[in-house]
Amino acid sequence: MIRYANEDIVLDGGNYITQENSEVEIVADYEGKSNVIKWDSQKGSVSYEFDVPKDSVYNISFTYMQLPCQAKDIQIGLEIDGK
């Protein structure tokens, strides 16, 4: 979720535009959340695209949950405009 001037821009996990080597699966409902991705592998990436009203300071947040069968640490990276 991206927050700007008290307005939220919400991106559902399943609405990604591309994925590379990630072996993700779109799940309609998981643990009470809808349109999420189930990501079983430890590699790859998913990309999302969205427009913001103007250059400014934004608050970006996301929710994730480690799958019960995974005992490894989660590593997450974030790139904006490919940087």
Phi, psi and omega in degrees: 000137177245131182247129177221125177047047179063019173242138181261141167251111186254128176246119175285144182306322183284357182262035178287158181263328176215158171218145180232118175052029187258343179052047179273155178232130177279128182242125183295321181213127178214119177052038177086359178254146181248153177053058180251169174250141174256119188241097184276337183271168179251026181219169176093187181206159171233148182234142178237153177229137178202159178253143175246151186299322181194168175297130182190186173265128182238155174254117181251130177222156176210159180245135176221160178218130178288135178294143184303328183277353182266127181248015183254158179294149177264131176240129183232136176237156180226127175240140176240125185055037177074013181240000000 
